[in-house]
Amino acid sequence: MSFFQARAFLPFYRQAVTQYQLHSPFVFELARAVLEDLRWFYAFEDVEAIRTNMLKSGLVIQVTDYGIGSERNPGKKRSLRSIARLSGSSARQGRMLFRIAQHLHPQTLLELGGSAGLGTMYLAAATQGARMISLEGSAELAEVAAANLGWLQLKEAVEIRSGPFEQTLDAALTDLEKIDLAYFDGNHRLAPTLAYFEKCLAFAHEKTVFVFDDAHWSEEMETAWERIKNHPRVTLSIDFFELSLVFFDPDFREKQHFCIVPARWKPWKFY
């Protein structure tokens, strides 16, 4: 966790509730599934074994970065070890992604920013039989992700497309026709994040969920998150800090926003 994230966590934590303060059955069941379900699935062990192998790897690859890192390093060599350590979904985030997808049963998924495929594998393992397109700016990282998916026999479950999102997003949306779940983890800047949100919004329906990684990564991303959760079409937003979700279901007649932490993080809130 960066200094900014640590500082952002304090106000988040102060206002956060646990499952015991939730009165909406939908939000309660989702929070319970994502934060309180402690069951261990074989997919967790499989993905983390791949992460461990990457952490031990001495391989160095050229990475093309179209996100915020491109301002300083438009193209640089990175070790697979550093990518596994610093990029992509953490083990905790991966398990949360798995449980979100397992609980909501999306049939069409779009990932913006697949990196080496760690989050991709968690999502794909939870939604086998669904259609998923993963967009990754770096062709080199896309190759790593495809190889990792192959190890788990998930390569056929995910179509990986490489290149700048400005070149790949429109075609992916057209091919999917509609989005049940979109996972945004590709560009940590305000304007691109809002632009991708608006493009994907045109393919969202009443039961769609958008999942954002790193909403508290920087002041710029917190601004993007505030604008997104206050968008007129958003009827419900749920912030788990590591992952932040928005829904568009008109059954939520009044716009609601929740910050939620595991019950064990606030043991005095067991009521």
Backbone hydrogen bonds in HBPLUS format (Angstrom, degrees):
<---DONOR---> <-ACCEPTOR-->    atom                        ^
c    i                          cat <-CA-CA->   ^        H-A-AA   ^      H-
h    n   atom  resd res      DA  || num        DHA   H-A  angle D-A-AA Bond
n    s   type  num  typ     dist DA aas  dist angle  dist       angle   num
A0006-ALA N   A0002-SER O   2.92 MM   4  6.16 160.2  1.95 151.9 157.5     1
A0007-ARG N   A0003-PHE O   2.97 MM   4  6.18 156.2  2.02 148.4 154.8     2
A0008-ALA N   A0004-PHE O   2.83 MM   4  6.07 150.8  1.91 148.2 157.3     3
A0009-PHE N   A0005-GLN O   2.86 MM   4  6.01 135.3  2.06 143.5 155.2     4
A0012-PHE N   A0008-ALA O   3.45 MM   4  6.57 160.0  2.49 145.0 150.6     5
A0013-TYR N   A0009-PHE O   2.74 MM   4  5.85 162.9  1.77 157.3 161.6     6
A0014-ARG N   A0010-LEU O   3.06 MM   4  6.28 156.8  2.11 150.3 156.3     7
A0015-GLN N   A0011-PRO O   3.32 MM   4  6.51 154.5  2.39 145.6 149.8     8
A0016-ALA N   A0012-PHE O   3.01 MM   4  6.00 123.2  2.35 142.8 158.5     9
A0016-ALA N   A0013-TYR O   3.26 MM   3  5.03 141.2  2.42  93.4 104.4    10
A0017-VAL N   A0259-CYS O   2.84 MM 242  6.27 159.6  1.88 155.0 153.2    11
A0261-VAL N   A0017-VAL O   2.97 MM 244  6.25 156.3  2.03 160.5 167.6    12
A0021-GLN N   A0018-THR O   3.04 MM   3  5.79 169.7  2.05 124.7 127.9    13
A0022-LEU N   A0019-GLN O   3.26 MM   3  5.38 166.4  2.28 108.6 111.5    14
A0028-PHE N   A0024-SER O   2.87 MM   4  5.99 165.9  1.89 160.1 164.8    15
A0029-GLU N   A0025-PRO O   2.95 MM   4  6.04 166.9  1.97 147.9 151.2    16
A0030-LEU N   A0026-PHE O   3.02 MM   4  6.20 157.6  2.08 147.7 154.3    17
A0031-ALA N   A0027-VAL O   2.85 MM   4  5.97 170.3  1.86 154.9 157.9    18
A0032-ARG N   A0028-PHE O   2.89 MM   4  5.98 157.9  1.94 148.7 155.5    19
A0033-ALA N   A0029-GLU O   2.97 MM   4  6.07 154.1  2.03 140.4 147.2    20
A0034-VAL N   A0030-LEU O   2.91 MM   4  6.08 159.1  1.95 154.7 160.1    21
A0035-LEU N   A0031-ALA O   2.84 MM   4  5.63 164.9  1.86 148.3 153.5    22
A0036-GLU N   A0032-ARG O   3.06 MM   4  4.88 141.2  2.21 116.9 127.7    23
A0044-PHE N   A0041-PHE O   2.97 MM   3  5.57 137.2  2.16 113.8 123.9    24
A0046-ASP N   A0042-TYR O   3.00 MM   4  6.30 158.1  2.05 153.9 160.8    25
A0047-VAL N   A0043-ALA O   2.93 MM   4  6.09 169.7  1.95 155.0 156.5    26
A0048-GLU N   A0044-PHE O   3.01 MM   4  6.13 164.7  2.03 150.5 155.4    27
A0049-ALA N   A0045-GLU O   2.94 MM   4  6.02 137.2  2.13 138.5 149.4    28
A0050-ILE N   A0046-ASP O   3.26 MM   4  6.61 148.2  2.37 141.8 149.1    29
A0050-ILE N   A0047-VAL O   3.09 MM   3  5.19 120.5  2.46  96.5 110.8    30
A0051-ARG N   A0047-VAL O   2.97 MM   4  6.37 154.0  2.04 147.2 155.1    31
A0052-THR N   A0048-GLU O   2.89 MM   4  6.07 156.7  1.95 142.2 148.1    32
A0053-ASN N   A0049-ALA O   3.02 MM   4  6.28 153.8  2.09 142.7 149.3    33
A0054-MET N   A0050-ILE O   2.95 MM   4  6.23 152.6  2.03 148.3 155.8    34
A0055-LEU N   A0051-ARG O   2.90 MM   4  6.20 151.5  1.98 149.5 157.8    35
A0056-LYS N   A0052-THR O   3.14 MM   4  6.39 129.9  2.41 138.2 150.7    36
A0056-LYS N   A0053-ASN O   3.21 MM   3  5.14 135.7  2.42  92.6 104.7    37
A0057-SER N   A0054-MET O   3.09 MM   3  4.98 148.8  2.19  97.8 107.4    38
A0080-LEU N   A0059-LEU O   2.83 MM  21  5.64 163.6  1.85 160.5 160.5    39
A0061-ILE N   A0078-ARG O   2.89 MM  17  5.56 164.2  1.91 158.2 153.5    40
A0078-ARG N   A0061-ILE O   2.80 MM  17  5.56 161.8  1.83 163.1 165.8    41
A0063-VAL N   A0076-LYS O   2.75 MM  13  5.55 175.3  1.75 159.4 160.3    42
A0076-LYS N   A0063-VAL O   3.15 MM  13  5.55 157.4  2.21 149.1 149.8    43
A0065-ASP N   A0074-PRO O   3.37 MM   9  5.51 162.2  2.40 128.4 133.5    44
A0070-SER N   A0067-GLY O   3.02 MM   3  5.56 155.5  2.08 113.5 121.0    45
A0071-GLU N   A0068-ILE O   3.41 MM   3  6.08 162.7  2.44 113.9 117.7    46
A0072-ARG N   A0069-GLY O   3.14 MM   3  5.69 143.5  2.28 110.8 119.4    47
A0073-ASN N   A0069-GLY O   2.79 MM   4  5.82 168.7  1.80 161.7 164.8    48
A0082-SER N   A0079-SER O   3.11 MM   3  5.33 119.2  2.50  99.4 112.5    49
A0083-ILE N   A0079-SER O   3.13 MM   4  6.47 155.0  2.19 149.1 156.4    50
A0084-ALA N   A0080-LEU O   2.99 MM   4  6.19 160.2  2.03 148.5 152.9    51
A0085-ARG N   A0081-ARG O   3.07 MM   4  6.25 143.2  2.21 139.3 149.8    52
A0086-LEU N   A0082-SER O   2.81 MM   4  5.78 156.7  1.86 149.7 154.8    53
A0087-SER N   A0083-ILE O   2.86 MM   4  4.96 151.2  1.94 131.3 138.8    54
A0094-GLY N   A0090-SER O   2.78 MM   4  5.95 158.0  1.83 150.5 157.4    55
A0095-ARG N   A0091-ALA O   3.01 MM   4  6.26 159.7  2.05 149.3 153.4    56
A0096-MET N   A0092-ARG O   3.01 MM   4  6.29 152.0  2.09 146.3 154.6    57
A0097-LEU N   A0093-GLN O   2.79 MM   4  6.09 159.3  1.83 155.7 161.2    58
A0098-PHE N   A0094-GLY O   2.91 MM   4  6.15 162.1  1.94 150.9 155.7    59
A0099-ARG N   A0095-ARG O   3.03 MM   4  6.22 159.1  2.07 144.1 149.1    60
A0100-ILE N   A0096-MET O   2.87 MM   4  6.08 154.3  1.93 152.3 159.6    61
A0101-ALA N   A0097-LEU O   2.98 MM   4  6.18 172.7  1.99 156.8 158.2    62
A0102-GLN N   A0098-PHE O   2.83 MM   4  5.97 156.9  1.88 147.1 154.8    63
A0103-HIS N   A0099-ARG O   2.92 MM   4  5.88 149.1  2.02 138.2 145.6    64
A0104-LEU N   A0100-ILE O   2.98 MM   4  6.12 156.0  2.04 151.0 157.2    65
A0105-HIS N   A0101-ALA O   2.89 MM   4  5.57 142.6  2.03 146.1 152.1    66
A0131-ARG N   A0107-GLN O   2.86 MM  24  6.03 171.1  1.87 149.7 147.2    67
A0180-ASP N   A0108-THR O   3.01 MM  72  5.23 154.1  2.08 135.5 143.1    68
A0181-LEU N   A0108-THR O   3.16 MM  73  6.57 149.6  2.26 157.8 162.5    69
A0109-LEU N   A0131-ARG O   2.82 MM  22  6.25 156.0  1.87 155.8 163.2    70
A0133-ILE N   A0109-LEU O   2.99 MM  24  6.37 157.9  2.04 151.8 155.2    71
A0110-LEU N   A0181-LEU O   2.95 MM  71  6.45 151.4  2.03 152.0 160.9    72
A0183-TYR N   A0110-LEU O   2.79 MM  73  6.26 158.6  1.83 159.3 166.8    73
A0111-GLU N   A0133-ILE O   2.91 MM  22  6.33 158.6  1.96 155.3 160.0    74
A0135-LEU N   A0111-GLU O   2.74 MM  24  5.92 175.8  1.74 161.5 162.8    75
A0112-LEU N   A0183-TYR O   2.83 MM  71  6.13 171.7  1.84 169.7 170.3    76
A0185-ASP N   A0112-LEU O   2.77 MM  73  5.62 154.8  1.83 153.7 159.7    77
A0113-GLY N   A0135-LEU O   2.72 MM  22  5.61 155.6  1.78 155.4 161.7    78
A0114-GLY N   A0135-LEU O   3.16 MM  21  6.03 140.4  2.32 126.3 136.5    79
A0117-GLY N   A0114-GLY O   2.86 MM   3  5.25 153.6  1.93 143.1 143.9    80
A0121-MET N   A0117-GLY O   2.92 MM   4  5.96 152.6  2.00 142.3 146.9    81
A0122-TYR N   A0118-LEU O   3.29 MM   4  6.64 157.2  2.34 146.1 151.7    82
A0123-LEU N   A0119-GLY O   3.02 MM   4  6.29 165.2  2.04 155.6 159.0    83
A0124-ALA N   A0120-THR O   2.85 MM   4  6.00 166.6  1.87 153.4 157.8    84
A0125-ALA N   A0121-MET O   2.87 MM   4  5.87 157.8  1.92 146.0 151.9    85
A0126-ALA N   A0122-TYR O   3.28 MM   4  6.41 140.7  2.44 138.0 147.0    86
A0126-ALA N   A0123-LEU O   3.18 MM   3  5.30 129.5  2.45  97.4 110.3    87
A0127-THR N   A0124-ALA O   3.21 MM   3  5.19 145.3  2.33  97.5 107.5    88
A0130-ALA N   A0127-THR O   2.89 MM   3  5.57 158.3  1.94 147.7 149.8    89
A0159-GLU N   A0132-MET O   2.95 MM  27  6.31 167.5  1.97 154.3 157.5    90
A0134-SER N   A0159-GLU O   2.88 MM  25  6.12 160.4  1.91 146.4 152.4    91
A0161-ARG N   A0134-SER O   2.89 MM  27  6.23 163.6  1.92 161.6 165.5    92
A0136-GLU N   A0161-ARG O   2.96 MM  25  6.30 160.3  2.00 156.3 160.6    93
A0163-GLY N   A0136-GLU O   2.98 MM  27  6.34 137.6  2.16 133.9 140.8    94
A0142-ALA N   A0138-SER O   2.99 MM   4  6.22 152.9  2.07 146.4 154.7    95
A0143-GLU N   A0139-ALA O   3.11 MM   4  6.34 144.1  2.25 139.5 147.4    96
A0144-VAL N   A0140-GLU O   3.25 MM   4  6.63 151.9  2.34 141.0 148.1    97
A0145-ALA N   A0141-LEU O   2.87 MM   4  6.16 161.7  1.90 154.6 159.4    98
A0146-ALA N   A0142-ALA O   2.96 MM   4  6.16 157.6  2.01 144.7 150.5    99
A0147-ALA N   A0143-GLU O   3.03 MM   4  6.26 157.1  2.08 145.7 151.7   100
A0148-ASN N   A0144-VAL O   2.91 MM   4  6.19 159.2  1.96 152.5 158.4   101
A0149-LEU N   A0145-ALA O   2.88 MM   4  6.13 162.8  1.91 154.2 158.6   102
A0150-GLY N   A0146-ALA O   2.95 MM   4  6.13 147.0  2.06 140.8 150.2   103
A0151-TRP N   A0147-ALA O   3.14 MM   4  6.51 142.2  2.29 144.7 153.5   104
A0151-TRP N   A0148-ASN O   3.13 MM   3  5.23 125.2  2.44  97.3 110.5   105
A0152-LEU N   A0149-LEU O   3.12 MM   3  5.33 130.9  2.37 100.1 112.6   106
A0154-LEU N   A0149-LEU O   2.84 MM   5  4.93 173.3  1.84 148.7 146.4   107
A0153-GLN N   A0150-GLY O   3.07 MM   3  4.83 161.7  2.11 102.4 106.6   108
A0157-ALA N   A0154-LEU O   2.96 MM   3  5.18 142.6  2.10 104.5 116.1   109
A0167-GLN N   A0164-PRO O   2.79 MM   3  5.41 154.0  1.86 116.9 125.4   110
A0168-THR N   A0164-PRO O   3.13 MM   4  6.42 133.7  2.35 141.4 154.3   111
A0168-THR N   A0165-PHE O   3.13 MM   3  4.90 129.6  2.40  91.9 105.6   112
A0169-LEU N   A0165-PHE O   2.84 MM   4  5.11 167.7  1.86 142.8 144.0   113
A0172-ALA N   A0168-THR O   3.15 MM   4  6.29 158.1  2.20 149.4 155.9   114
A0173-LEU N   A0169-LEU O   2.97 MM   4  6.19 162.9  2.00 159.3 163.2   115
A0174-THR N   A0170-ASP O   2.99 MM   4  6.22 160.5  2.03 149.2 154.8   116
A0175-ASP N   A0171-ALA O   2.91 MM   4  6.09 156.9  1.96 148.5 154.7   117
A0176-LEU N   A0172-ALA O   2.95 MM   4  6.14 154.8  2.01 148.4 155.1   118
A0177-GLU N   A0173-LEU O   2.93 MM   4  5.94 147.4  2.03 146.1 154.9   119
A0179-ILE N   A0203-PHE O   2.92 MM  24  5.75 152.4  2.00 154.3 149.1   120
A0209-VAL N   A0180-ASP O   2.98 MM  29  6.32 152.5  2.06 142.0 148.8   121
A0182-ALA N   A0209-VAL O   3.10 MM  27  6.62 152.9  2.18 151.3 159.2   122
A0211-VAL N   A0182-ALA O   2.74 MM  29  6.05 170.1  1.75 170.5 174.0   123
A0184-PHE N   A0211-VAL O   2.79 MM  27  6.14 165.8  1.81 170.4 174.4   124
A0213-ASP N   A0184-PHE O   3.07 MM  29  6.18 172.6  2.07 166.9 164.7   125
A0193-THR N   A0189-ARG O   3.14 MM   4  6.04 157.2  2.20 146.2 153.2   126
A0194-LEU N   A0190-LEU O   3.03 MM   4  6.24 165.2  2.05 160.5 164.2   127
A0195-ALA N   A0191-ALA O   2.93 MM   4  6.09 152.9  2.00 148.7 157.2   128
A0196-TYR N   A0192-PRO O   2.85 MM   4  6.06 164.4  1.87 157.9 160.3   129
A0197-PHE N   A0193-THR O   2.99 MM   4  6.13 155.7  2.05 143.9 151.3   130
A0198-GLU N   A0194-LEU O   3.00 MM   4  6.20 160.9  2.03 146.8 150.9   131
A0199-LYS N   A0195-ALA O   3.05 MM   4  6.32 157.1  2.11 146.9 153.2   132
A0200-CYS N   A0196-TYR O   2.95 MM   4  6.13 165.5  1.98 152.6 156.4   133
A0201-LEU N   A0197-PHE O   2.86 MM   4  5.93 141.8  2.00 144.5 156.1   134
A0203-PHE N   A0200-CYS O   2.92 MM   3  5.44 156.9  1.98 114.5 122.1   135
A0204-ALA N   A0201-LEU O   3.15 MM   3  5.02 168.0  2.16 105.5 108.2   136
A0208-THR N   A0205-HIS O   3.18 MM   3  5.35 169.4  2.19 114.0 116.3   137
A0210-PHE N   A0246-VAL O   3.09 MM  36  5.38 163.2  2.12 151.0 156.4   138
A0246-VAL N   A0210-PHE O   3.00 MM  36  5.38 148.7  2.10 146.9 155.7   139
A0212-PHE N   A0244-SER O   2.71 MM  32  5.06 164.8  1.73 153.8 159.3   140
A0244-SER N   A0212-PHE O   2.95 MM  32  5.06 154.5  2.01 141.3 149.4   141
A0217-TRP N   A0214-ASP O   3.15 MM   3  4.76 157.5  2.21 108.4 105.6   142
A0222-GLU N   A0218-SER O   2.94 MM   4  6.24 152.7  2.02 149.6 157.6   143
A0223-THR N   A0219-GLU O   3.00 MM   4  6.22 148.4  2.10 143.3 151.5   144
A0224-ALA N   A0220-GLU O   3.05 MM   4  6.37 153.2  2.12 141.7 149.0   145
A0225-TRP N   A0221-MET O   2.89 MM   4  6.14 158.2  1.93 147.6 153.2   146
A0226-GLU N   A0222-GLU O   2.97 MM   4  6.18 157.3  2.02 145.3 150.9   147
A0227-ARG N   A0223-THR O   3.07 MM   4  6.33 159.7  2.11 149.9 154.8   148
A0228-ILE N   A0224-ALA O   2.91 MM   4  6.12 155.7  1.97 149.9 157.3   149
A0229-LYS N   A0225-TRP O   2.93 MM   4  6.08 174.6  1.93 157.5 158.6   150
A0230-ASN N   A0226-GLU O   3.18 MM   4  6.19 134.3  2.40 135.4 146.4   151
A0231-HIS N   A0228-ILE O   3.06 MM   3  5.15 164.8  2.08 109.4 113.1   152
A0234-VAL N   A0231-HIS O   3.03 MM   3  5.43 145.2  2.16 113.0 123.1   153
A0235-THR N   A0247-PHE O   2.98 MM  12  6.00 155.3  2.05 140.6 148.3   154
A0256-GLN N   A0235-THR O   3.16 MM  21  6.46 152.5  2.24 134.3 140.0   155
A0247-PHE N   A0236-LEU O   2.78 MM  11  5.12 153.2  1.85 158.5 161.8   156
A0237-SER N   A0256-GLN O   2.98 MM  19  6.44 149.9  2.08 149.5 159.2   157
A0258-PHE N   A0237-SER O   2.95 MM  21  6.35 152.3  2.02 147.7 156.5   158
A0238-ILE N   A0245-LEU O   2.84 MM   7  5.07 157.1  1.89 139.3 146.8   159
A0245-LEU N   A0238-ILE O   2.72 MM   7  5.07 172.1  1.73 159.2 160.7   160
A0239-ASP N   A0258-PHE O   2.74 MM  19  6.07 164.5  1.77 161.2 166.8   161
A0260-ILE N   A0239-ASP O   3.01 MM  21  6.26 162.2  2.04 155.5 159.5   162
A0240-PHE N   A0243-LEU O   2.85 MM   3  5.29 154.8  1.91 161.1 166.7   163
A0242-GLU N   A0240-PHE O   2.91 MM   2  5.61 136.3  2.10 105.1  91.7   164
A0252-PHE N   A0249-ASP O   3.15 MM   3  6.03 166.3  2.17 122.3 125.6   165
A0265-TRP N   A0262-PRO O   2.95 MM   3  5.50 155.9  2.01 115.7 123.3   166
A0266-LYS N   A0263-ALA O   3.10 MM   3  5.48 152.3  2.18 109.3 117.2   167
A0269-LYS N   A0266-LYS O   2.87 MM   3  5.60 163.3  1.90 129.2 132.5   168
A0271-TYR N   A0269-LYS O   2.86 MM   2  5.62 136.7  2.05 104.2  91.3   169
